[in-house]
Amino acid sequence: MNAGTHNSRLIAHIDADAFFASVEQGFNPLLRGRPVIVGGTKTQRGVVHTASYEARACGVHTGMPLAQAREICPQAVFLKGDFQHYQAASQVLQEIYLRYTPVVEFTSLDDAYLDLTGSRHLFTGPGRRRDPVALAREIQQAVEAALHIGVSIGLAGNKVVARIASGHRKPRGVVYVPPGQERAFLAPLPVDALPGVGRVAKAQLTELKIFTIGQLAAMPRLVLEELFGANGKKLWELANGIDARPVRTRILPRQISRETTFEEDTMDRVIIMATLQYLTERLASRLRHLGLQARGIGVKLRYSDFTQHQLTTTLPQATHHAGELFGEVERLVARIPRRRLRIRHVGVQARPIEWNGLQPHLFDLTPRRELLDAAVDAIRRKFGFMAILPADALELRKKYRVDKSGYILHSPALTR
């Protein structure tokens, strides 16, 4: 296998420059050209989430305590940040990228891979005098026109080289690595520029006098396998510019909902709440499967006369934990006025949605909940969705048949 195996592909990695700060500058023209720090006000404790390039020129960087940033860049504008702004900007990025290819894989709000292989003939070619760099510049201009922010773009025959290339000439850079040039491009770069080479791996390689990707690529693959086990083979391939991973379509949906119609209209509060809890479990499972979490949750009740109540609420923090989501569902249902009518249809809806793990919270139970959810998901993958379920949802056994995939509801298409 060699680096040329996948050179027929054209993969772009697009990374928005100083995204949160750039979005703030894009929304507010008075901030453009000024140092902007997102993470908190001047008087707050905390750390820098993102710093504009004007602030970075003063030495401010992500993760720096706000107090230190204030000392070295007192003229900066300090902002708490507004997630809704950033999510709205990410949706615009998504819409722009989808103009060029349907194969878009977002890995965060501001970071995406585009597989341009099947669509580049629409934008390039001798008759149009267009090359990959010109195509990248067109995408940059579209983003600039829509959001007044800059993006850096790497273009190559695979994901790893495109990702490294996108960070090579920031901000607003475009770097194209032509077919066959992958190893030459990677060779002079420090070894920790490769994904997966962290502090421990770098220390091991430093002991072997391996400082650059080129030196790493020249090592025998078997030696790396002895040092790093199964990851050694992958590390050798990446160092040699080999990466067969496909771009998997992954875009941020505007909402995810789960709902169903009862076979017979009901006023049984136990069945209604158990159904809502079951739907919330399905919703939370889907969010985790897609690597998403919800910023808000909504509930819908439709009555036998086809009138309906629908309420939504914003969550204290984004989550994909079913217990947290259903707690809000219960509170919403309690706010809906009771009527002397049977209910025919119920549903839950997650909106807005964000990528998982964008804003870690210190000193909370998130890591424990993540481990719990991962264990639940693993059990369900092995034994079926019904292998583990909240006790209240088991009330539905009295009303519905069960198979390995879950309850067989009256309108199963709405429960997928």
NORQUIUR-V421182 format. One record per residue. OMEGA is omega in whole degrees, -180 to 180 (none if undefined). BURIAL is b if it has 9 or more other C-alpha atoms within 8 Angstrom, else e. D_FIRST is the distance of its C-alpha to the first C-alpha in whole Angstrom. Layout:
# NORQUIUR-V421182
[[OMEGA;BURIAL;D_FIRST] [OMEGA;BURIAL;D_FIRST]]
This chain:
# NORQUIUR-V421182
[[180;e;0] [-175;e;4] [-177;b;7] [-175;e;8] [-175;e;7] [-177;b;10] [177;b;12] [179;e;15] [170;b;16] [-178;b;19] [175;b;19] [169;b;22] [-176;b;23] [-178;b;27] [178;b;29] [-177;b;33] [178;b;35] [-163;b;37] [-175;b;37] [-179;b;40] [-180;b;42] [178;b;41] [178;b;42] [178;b;46] [178;b;46] [179;b;45] [-176;e;48] [-178;e;50] [-179;e;51] [-180;e;53] [-177;b;50] [-179;e;48] [180;e;48] [176;b;49] [-179;b;47] [179;b;47] [180;b;46] [-180;b;45] [180;b;46] [178;b;49] [-178;e;53] [-175;e;54] [-177;e;56] [168;e;54] [-180;e;52] [-178;e;48] [179;b;45] [174;b;43] [179;b;41] [176;b;40] [176;b;42] [-178;b;42] [175;e;41] [177;b;44] [179;b;45] [178;b;42] [177;e;43] [-179;e;46] [179;e;43] [178;b;43] [180;b;40] [180;b;39] [179;e;40] [175;b;43] [-179;b;46] [180;b;48] [178;e;51] [178;e;49] [179;b;48] [-180;b;52] [-174;e;53] [179;b;50] [-175;b;50] [-178;e;54] [-177;e;54] [172;b;51] [-179;b;51] [-178;b;51] [175;b;50] [-176;e;49] [-178;b;47] [-176;e;47] [-178;e;44] [175;e;45] [-176;e;45] [178;b;41] [178;b;40] [178;e;42] [179;b;40] [177;b;37] [177;b;38] [176;b;39] [-180;b;35] [-180;b;34] [179;e;36] [-177;b;35] [-179;b;31] [173;b;32] [-172;e;33] [179;e;30] [175;b;28] [-176;e;29] [-178;b;25] [180;b;26] [175;b;25] [175;b;28] [173;b;27] [-180;e;31] [-170;b;34] [-170;b;33] [-175;b;29] [169;b;27] [174;b;23] [173;b;24] [-177;b;21] [-174;b;23] [-175;b;21] [-176;e;23] [-175;b;26] [179;b;25] [178;e;27] [-174;e;30] [-178;b;30] [177;b;29] [-177;b;29] [-178;e;31] [-178;e;34] [-179;e;34] [-179;e;33] [175;b;31] [-179;e;27] [-180;b;25] [178;b;28] [177;e;31] [179;b;29] [179;b;29] [178;b;32] [177;e;34] [177;b;33] [-179;b;34] [179;e;37] [178;b;38] [180;b;37] [-179;b;40] [-176;e;42] [-170;e;42] [-176;b;42] [174;b;43] [180;b;40] [174;b;37] [174;b;33] [-172;b;30] [171;b;27] [-179;b;23] [-179;b;21] [-179;b;17] [179;b;14] [-171;b;14] [-174;b;17] [-180;b;16] [178;b;16] [180;b;19] [180;b;21] [-179;b;21] [-177;b;22] [179;b;25] [-171;b;27] [-174;e;26] [-179;b;30] [-8;b;32] [177;e;34] [-179;b;34] [171;b;31] [179;b;28] [179;b;25] [177;b;22] [-176;b;19] [177;e;18] [180;b;15] [-177;e;13] [-175;e;16] [-177;b;14] [-180;b;14] [179;e;17] [-176;b;19] [-168;b;18] [-175;b;18] [-174;b;22] [178;b;22] [-172;e;24] [-179;b;22] [170;b;23] [178;b;22] [173;b;19] [178;e;20] [177;e;21] [179;b;22] [-175;e;26] [-177;e;29] [-180;e;28] [179;e;25] [179;b;26] [178;e;28] [-179;e;26] [178;b;24] [178;b;27] [179;e;29] [-179;e;26] [177;e;26] [-175;b;23] [-177;b;24] [178;b;22] [178;b;18] [177;b;18] [179;b;19] [-180;b;17] [-178;b;14] [179;e;15] [175;b;16] [-178;e;14] [-179;b;12] [179;e;15] [179;b;18] [178;b;17] [177;b;17] [-179;e;20] [-170;e;22] [178;e;20] [-177;b;20] [180;e;17] [-178;e;17] [179;b;16] [-180;b;12] [180;e;12] [179;b;14] [180;b;12] [-179;b;9] [179;b;12] [178;b;13] [177;b;10] [-178;b;11] [180;b;8] [-176;b;10] [-177;e;10] [177;e;14] [168;e;16] [-178;b;20] [-178;e;22] [-179;b;26] [179;e;28] [-175;e;31] [178;b;34] [178;e;37] [179;e;41] [172;b;42] [-178;b;41] [173;b;44] [-177;b;45] [-179;b;48] [175;b;50] [179;b;54] [178;b;56] [174;e;57] [178;e;61] [-173;b;62] [171;b;63] [-178;e;65] [-176;e;63] [-179;e;62] [-180;e;60] [-179;b;58] [-178;b;57] [178;b;56] [178;b;54] [177;b;52] [178;b;52] [178;b;50] [179;b;48] [178;b;47] [175;b;46] [179;b;44] [179;b;42] [-179;b;42] [178;b;41] [179;b;38] [178;e;37] [-179;b;37] [180;b;35] [-178;e;32] [-178;e;32] [-176;e;32] [171;b;35] [-174;b;39] [172;b;42] [-179;b;45] [180;b;47] [179;b;48] [178;b;51] [-178;b;53] [173;b;54] [177;b;57] [-173;b;59] [-178;b;62] [177;b;64] [176;e;65] [168;e;62] [-179;e;63] [171;e;60] [178;e;60] [179;e;56] [177;b;56] [177;b;53] [175;b;53] [-178;e;51] [177;b;49] [173;e;50] [-176;e;46] [-178;b;43] [167;b;42] [-180;b;40] [-173;b;43] [-179;b;45] [179;e;48] [-179;b;48] [-178;b;48] [175;b;50] [178;e;53] [178;b;53] [179;b;53] [-180;b;56] [178;e;58] [180;b;57] [-180;e;59] [-180;e;62] [-178;e;62] [-180;e;62] [180;e;66] [179;e;67] [178;e;68] [178;e;70] [175;e;68] [179;b;65] [-177;b;61] [-172;b;59] [176;b;56] [179;b;54] [174;b;51] [-175;b;49] [175;b;47] [178;b;44] [-3;b;45] [-175;b;44] [176;b;40] [175;b;38] [-179;b;34] [171;e;35] [-179;e;35] [-175;e;36] [-180;e;39] [180;e;40] [-180;e;43] [172;e;44] [174;e;47] [-174;e;46] [-175;e;45] [-179;e;42] [-180;e;40] [179;e;42] [178;b;42] [179;e;38] [179;e;38] [180;e;40] [179;b;39] [179;e;35] [178;e;37] [-179;b;39] [-180;b;36] [178;e;34] [-179;b;37] [178;b;37] [-176;e;34] [-172;e;35] [-179;b;38] [-174;b;39] [-176;b;40] [-178;b;44] [180;b;43] [-173;e;44] [175;e;46] [-174;e;49] [-178;e;53] [-179;e;54] [179;b;52] [176;b;53] [-178;b;56] [177;b;54] [180;b;54] [-172;e;58] [-173;e;57] [170;b;53] [-175;e;51] [165;b;48] [-175;e;45] [-177;b;42] [179;e;41] [177;b;44] [176;b;47] [-177;b;48] [-178;b;50] [178;e;52] [-172;b;50] [-178;b;46] [-178;e;44] [-177;e;45] [-177;b;44] [none;e;40]]
